[in-house]
Amino acid sequence: MGEGAGPDGFEDPDQAEDHESGEPEDADLTGPFDLSGFYAVAFKPLQEYARKQNALIGKMLAESAAVRMRPVFPRIVVDSSLIRMNAATENLRRQMADLTGFNDMVRQALQALAATYRPPQWHGVFASLADIIIRLYPENLRDVTPDLDDLEKLLVDEGLPLMWVPRSQTVRALLEAPNAATRRRIIGRRWKGIVNDCEAVLEKVRHPAVQDARSFALEVVHALRAGHTSAAQALAANLLDSVLQRHFDKAFRVQLTKNDFKAKGIKFKLDDHKFKVACTFAPVWYAHAKYFPRNGDPIPRTFGRHPSAHGVSRTQYSRVNAVYALMLVTSVIKFFDTELPGRR
């Protein structure tokens, strides 16, 4: 992470606590579809919620290879006189006020609408939206389905890897934490469980093009368990660079890793990339925050690719940073495992 778009000066929570491990899966993607009009007409009480979610939902809808927009979303014209705040729609409004995830929105809305408006199109619409979540989110995110604000805060502002690892219980704890420092302490306390999560994901990597990377990442796992945290962090940081060098051309690699936030205040834009790319590589961008020892830059306490290579110190090297690095390289390897052609 380093001096990028997130807080610095965190304490290093190197205490241990065990947790279980999780297993993710993959999904596919494709580009934008505006649902604001649909929500404004069908769910008037939810218009503000829909506005905030629109960018994320639109990206997910358009990028799902399994969904064809025209047959799934037929033109639906609703007479405004039919939109009455009767008992069913008022109940819908109250339910929606407490929503914390998109899965809940789909399920609750479908139940309420089925009781009030019975056209069969509604069932197809919401069943398709639920299927999109299953196809696009890795398994560890399906139960928590973070919204766009959460994704930007954790992925871009704090550089927290969330794709495939860690398990859903840990993701939920991170989302519920009040600030970045608390989230860092959660990673530090749950490091053993997170290492287990990374191992479980790496064991399922099958693409022949990332088998060497998978083997080295598993060495990071073993090094962390054996207490060799500095060796683990150094290997993970350099493995991340090697994987990017091997599988991306220079132009795209620079696009994903050029972090000018410190100098120019320019953040990684999730909307500039497909959903899966954006969520996987926003933390990679964060980890490439500029760090120039010759300019007198202070060594950051949070994980960074450049300070791991050029600022070796007790400030940069710690168990919690090694865990961040392992999470990051695990999610990138899994991304290539799912996206490269020729997977077995």
C-alpha positions as CSV (number, residue, x, y, z in Angstrom):
1,M,0.0,0.0,0.0
2,G,2.5,2.8,1.1
3,E,1.8,6.5,0.8
4,G,-1.1,6.0,-1.6
5,A,-4.8,6.8,-1.3
6,G,-5.1,5.6,2.3
7,P,-4.1,6.2,5.9
8,D,-0.6,5.6,7.2
9,G,1.0,5.2,10.6
10,F,-1.1,2.2,11.7
11,E,0.1,0.1,14.6
12,D,1.2,-3.4,13.6
13,P,-1.2,-6.0,15.0
14,D,1.0,-9.1,15.0
15,Q,-1.1,-11.1,17.5
16,A,-2.4,-14.5,16.3
17,E,-5.9,-15.8,16.1
18,D,-7.3,-18.8,14.2
19,H,-10.3,-18.8,11.9
20,E,-11.6,-21.2,9.3
21,S,-10.9,-21.2,5.6
22,G,-13.1,-20.4,2.6
23,E,-13.3,-21.5,-1.0
24,P,-14.1,-19.1,-3.9
25,E,-15.1,-19.5,-7.4
26,D,-14.9,-17.5,-10.6
27,A,-17.2,-15.6,-12.9
28,D,-17.4,-13.8,-16.3
29,L,-18.0,-10.2,-17.4
30,T,-19.1,-7.6,-20.3
31,G,-20.4,-3.3,-20.2
32,P,-23.1,-0.4,-19.0
33,F,-26.8,-0.5,-18.5
34,D,-28.7,2.2,-16.7
35,L,-31.3,1.0,-14.2
36,S,-32.2,4.4,-12.7
37,G,-35.5,4.7,-14.7
38,F,-36.5,1.2,-13.9
39,Y,-36.1,1.8,-10.2
40,A,-37.7,5.3,-10.2
41,V,-40.9,3.8,-11.7
42,A,-41.1,0.5,-10.0
43,F,-39.6,1.4,-6.6
44,K,-40.2,5.0,-5.9
45,P,-39.3,4.7,-2.2
46,L,-35.9,3.2,-3.3
47,Q,-34.9,5.9,-5.8
48,E,-32.0,7.2,-3.7
49,Y,-30.7,3.7,-3.0
50,A,-30.9,2.9,-6.6
51,R,-29.0,6.0,-7.6
52,K,-26.1,5.0,-5.4
53,Q,-26.2,1.4,-6.6
54,N,-26.8,2.2,-10.3
55,A,-23.1,2.3,-11.4
56,L,-22.3,-1.0,-9.7
57,I,-25.5,-2.8,-10.8
58,G,-25.2,-1.5,-14.3
59,K,-21.7,-2.7,-14.6
60,M,-22.6,-6.1,-13.3
61,L,-25.6,-6.5,-15.6
62,A,-23.8,-5.4,-18.7
63,E,-20.7,-7.6,-18.0
64,S,-22.6,-10.8,-17.3
65,A,-22.1,-13.0,-20.3
66,A,-25.0,-15.2,-19.2
67,V,-27.6,-12.4,-19.5
68,R,-29.0,-11.0,-22.7
69,M,-30.5,-7.6,-21.8
70,R,-33.3,-7.4,-24.4
71,P,-35.2,-10.7,-23.7
72,V,-34.6,-10.5,-19.9
73,F,-35.7,-6.9,-19.6
74,P,-38.7,-6.4,-21.9
75,R,-40.0,-2.9,-22.2
76,I,-42.3,-2.4,-19.1
77,V,-44.7,0.5,-19.1
78,V,-46.4,1.1,-15.7
79,D,-49.4,3.5,-15.4
80,S,-48.6,5.8,-12.5
81,S,-52.1,5.3,-11.1
82,L,-51.1,1.7,-10.4
83,I,-48.3,2.8,-8.1
84,R,-50.2,3.2,-4.8
85,M,-48.6,3.3,-1.4
86,N,-50.9,0.5,-0.2
87,A,-50.0,-1.9,2.6
88,A,-47.8,-4.0,0.4
89,T,-45.7,-1.2,-1.0
90,E,-45.4,0.5,2.4
91,N,-44.1,-2.8,3.7
92,L,-41.7,-2.9,0.8
93,R,-40.5,0.6,1.7
94,R,-39.9,-0.4,5.4
95,Q,-38.0,-3.6,4.4
96,M,-35.8,-1.7,2.0
97,A,-34.8,0.9,4.6
98,D,-32.9,-1.8,6.4
99,L,-31.1,-3.3,3.4
100,T,-27.4,-3.9,3.7
101,G,-26.8,-5.9,0.6
102,F,-28.0,-6.3,-3.0
103,N,-29.0,-10.0,-2.4
104,D,-31.4,-8.8,0.2
105,M,-32.8,-6.2,-2.1
106,V,-33.5,-8.7,-4.8
107,R,-35.1,-11.2,-2.5
108,Q,-37.3,-8.8,-0.5
109,A,-38.4,-6.8,-3.5
110,L,-39.4,-9.9,-5.4
111,Q,-41.5,-11.1,-2.5
112,A,-43.3,-7.8,-2.0
113,L,-43.9,-7.3,-5.7
114,A,-45.2,-10.8,-6.2
115,A,-47.9,-10.1,-3.7
116,T,-49.0,-6.8,-5.3
117,Y,-48.1,-7.0,-9.0
118,R,-48.3,-10.3,-10.7
119,P,-46.9,-9.9,-14.2
120,P,-44.5,-12.8,-14.9
121,Q,-41.8,-10.3,-16.1
122,W,-41.0,-9.3,-12.5
123,H,-40.0,-12.9,-11.6
124,G,-37.7,-13.1,-14.6
125,V,-36.1,-9.8,-13.9
126,F,-35.2,-10.5,-10.2
127,A,-34.2,-14.1,-10.8
128,S,-31.8,-12.8,-13.5
129,L,-30.4,-10.2,-11.1
130,A,-29.7,-12.8,-8.5
131,D,-28.1,-15.1,-11.0
132,I,-25.8,-12.2,-12.0
133,I,-24.6,-11.8,-8.5
134,I,-23.8,-15.6,-8.3
135,R,-21.9,-15.4,-11.6
136,L,-20.0,-12.2,-11.1
137,Y,-19.0,-12.3,-7.4
138,P,-16.5,-14.8,-6.2
139,E,-18.0,-17.0,-3.5
140,N,-16.5,-15.0,-0.6
141,L,-18.5,-11.9,-1.6
142,R,-21.9,-13.4,-2.5
143,D,-23.3,-13.3,1.0
144,V,-22.1,-9.8,1.7
145,T,-22.3,-8.1,-1.7
146,P,-20.6,-4.8,-0.8
147,D,-22.1,-1.7,-2.5
148,L,-20.2,0.7,-4.7
149,D,-19.2,3.0,-1.8
150,D,-17.8,0.1,0.2
151,L,-15.9,-1.2,-2.7
152,E,-14.3,2.1,-3.4
153,K,-13.4,2.7,0.2
154,L,-11.8,-0.7,0.8
155,L,-10.3,-1.5,-2.6
156,V,-9.2,2.0,-3.7
157,D,-8.8,4.1,-0.6
158,E,-7.3,1.3,1.6
159,G,-5.9,-1.2,-0.9
160,L,-7.6,-4.2,0.8
161,P,-7.8,-7.2,-1.5
162,L,-11.4,-8.7,-1.4
163,M,-11.6,-10.9,-4.5
164,W,-11.6,-14.6,-3.6
165,V,-9.9,-13.9,-0.3
166,P,-10.5,-13.6,2.6
167,R,-13.6,-15.7,3.5
168,S,-17.0,-14.1,3.8
169,Q,-17.0,-13.8,7.6
170,T,-13.8,-11.8,7.5
171,V,-15.1,-9.6,4.6
172,R,-18.2,-8.9,6.7
173,A,-16.1,-7.9,9.7
174,L,-14.0,-5.6,7.5
175,L,-17.1,-4.0,6.1
176,E,-18.5,-3.5,9.6
177,A,-15.3,-2.0,11.0
178,P,-15.5,1.7,11.7
179,N,-12.1,2.7,10.1
180,A,-9.0,1.6,8.3
181,A,-6.9,1.1,11.5
182,T,-9.5,-1.3,12.8
183,R,-9.6,-3.2,9.6
184,R,-5.8,-3.5,9.7
185,R,-6.0,-4.9,13.2
186,I,-8.6,-7.4,12.0
187,I,-6.2,-8.6,9.3
188,G,-3.5,-8.9,12.0
189,R,-5.6,-10.8,14.5
190,R,-7.0,-13.2,11.9
191,W,-3.8,-13.8,10.0
192,K,-3.8,-17.6,10.4
193,G,-7.3,-18.0,9.0
194,I,-6.5,-15.6,6.1
195,V,-3.4,-17.6,5.3
196,N,-5.6,-20.7,5.3
197,D,-8.0,-18.9,2.9
198,C,-5.2,-18.1,0.5
199,E,-3.9,-21.6,0.6
200,A,-7.4,-23.0,-0.2
201,V,-7.8,-20.7,-3.2
202,L,-4.3,-21.4,-4.5
203,E,-4.8,-25.2,-4.2
204,K,-7.7,-24.8,-6.7
205,V,-5.7,-22.9,-9.3
206,R,-5.6,-25.1,-12.4
207,H,-4.5,-23.0,-15.3
208,P,-1.1,-24.2,-16.6
209,A,0.2,-20.7,-17.2
210,V,0.1,-19.8,-13.5
211,Q,1.3,-23.1,-12.0
212,D,4.8,-21.7,-11.2
213,A,3.3,-18.6,-9.6
214,R,0.9,-20.8,-7.6
215,S,3.9,-22.8,-6.3
216,F,5.8,-19.7,-5.2
217,A,2.6,-18.3,-3.5
218,L,2.3,-21.5,-1.6
219,E,5.9,-21.0,-0.4
220,V,4.8,-17.7,0.9
221,V,2.0,-19.5,2.9
222,H,4.6,-22.0,4.3
223,A,7.0,-19.2,5.2
224,L,4.4,-17.2,7.1
225,R,3.4,-20.3,9.1
226,A,7.0,-21.0,9.9
227,G,7.4,-17.5,11.2
228,H,9.6,-16.2,8.3
229,T,7.5,-13.1,7.8
230,S,10.2,-11.0,6.1
231,A,11.0,-13.7,3.6
232,A,7.3,-14.2,3.0
233,Q,6.7,-10.5,2.3
234,A,9.7,-10.2,0.0
235,L,8.7,-13.2,-2.1
236,A,5.1,-12.1,-2.3
237,A,6.0,-8.6,-3.4
238,N,8.4,-9.8,-6.1
239,L,6.0,-12.5,-7.2
240,L,3.3,-9.9,-7.7
241,D,5.6,-8.0,-10.0
242,S,6.6,-11.1,-11.9
243,V,3.0,-12.2,-12.5
244,L,2.0,-8.8,-13.8
245,Q,5.1,-8.7,-16.1
246,R,4.4,-12.1,-17.5
247,H,0.7,-11.7,-18.3
248,F,0.1,-8.0,-19.1
249,D,1.8,-5.9,-21.8
250,K,3.6,-2.8,-20.6
251,A,0.9,-0.3,-21.5
252,F,-1.8,-2.1,-19.6
253,R,0.5,-2.9,-16.7
254,V,1.4,0.8,-16.4
255,Q,-2.3,1.7,-16.6
256,L,-3.1,-0.6,-13.7
257,T,-0.2,0.3,-11.5
258,K,0.6,4.0,-12.1
259,N,-0.3,5.5,-8.8
260,D,-0.1,9.3,-8.9
261,F,-2.3,9.9,-5.9
262,K,0.4,11.3,-3.7
263,A,1.6,13.9,-6.3
264,K,-1.6,14.6,-8.3
265,G,-4.5,13.3,-6.2
266,I,-5.6,10.9,-9.0
267,K,-7.4,7.8,-7.8
268,F,-7.9,4.5,-9.5
269,K,-11.3,4.7,-11.2
270,L,-13.4,1.5,-10.8
271,D,-15.6,2.6,-13.7
272,D,-12.6,2.6,-16.1
273,H,-12.4,-1.2,-16.1
274,K,-14.7,-4.2,-16.2
275,F,-16.0,-5.3,-12.9
276,K,-13.6,-8.2,-12.2
277,V,-10.6,-6.3,-13.4
278,A,-11.5,-3.2,-11.3
279,C,-12.1,-5.2,-8.1
280,T,-8.9,-7.3,-8.5
281,F,-6.5,-4.6,-9.5
282,A,-7.6,-1.5,-7.5
283,P,-5.6,-2.9,-4.5
284,V,-2.6,-3.6,-6.9
285,W,-2.7,0.1,-7.9
286,Y,-2.8,1.1,-4.2
287,A,0.3,-1.1,-3.5
288,H,2.2,0.7,-6.2
289,A,2.1,4.1,-4.5
290,K,5.2,6.1,-5.4
291,Y,8.1,5.8,-3.0
292,F,11.4,7.5,-3.6
293,P,14.1,7.2,-0.9
294,R,16.3,9.7,-2.8
295,N,13.6,12.3,-2.2
296,G,13.5,11.6,1.5
297,D,10.1,9.9,1.4
298,P,9.4,8.3,4.8
299,I,9.1,4.5,4.7
300,P,5.4,3.7,5.0
301,R,4.1,1.2,7.6
302,T,1.4,-0.2,5.3
303,F,2.3,-2.7,2.6
304,G,3.8,-1.3,-0.7
305,R,5.5,-2.9,-3.6
306,H,8.2,-0.2,-3.9
307,P,9.1,0.1,-0.2
308,S,9.2,-3.7,0.0
309,A,11.9,-3.5,-2.6
310,H,13.6,-0.2,-1.8
311,G,12.8,0.4,1.8
312,V,13.6,-2.8,3.6
313,S,13.2,-2.0,7.3
314,R,11.3,-3.0,10.4
315,T,8.9,-0.2,9.5
316,Q,7.8,-1.8,6.2
317,Y,8.4,-5.5,7.0
318,S,5.9,-7.0,9.4
319,R,3.6,-10.0,9.6
320,V,0.5,-8.0,8.8
321,N,2.1,-6.6,5.7
322,A,3.2,-10.0,4.6
323,V,-0.4,-11.2,5.0
324,Y,-1.6,-8.2,2.8
325,A,1.0,-9.1,0.2
326,L,-0.1,-12.8,0.2
327,M,-3.8,-11.8,-0.1
328,L,-2.9,-9.5,-3.0
329,V,-0.8,-12.0,-5.0
330,T,-3.4,-14.8,-4.4
331,S,-6.2,-12.7,-5.8
332,V,-4.2,-11.8,-8.9
333,I,-3.1,-15.4,-9.5
334,K,-6.8,-16.5,-9.2
335,F,-7.8,-13.7,-11.6
336,F,-5.5,-15.1,-14.3
337,D,-6.6,-18.7,-13.5
338,T,-10.2,-17.7,-14.3
339,E,-9.5,-15.3,-17.2
340,L,-6.7,-16.8,-19.3
341,P,-7.8,-19.0,-22.2
342,G,-7.2,-22.7,-22.0
343,R,-8.0,-23.4,-18.3
344,R,-8.3,-27.2,-17.6
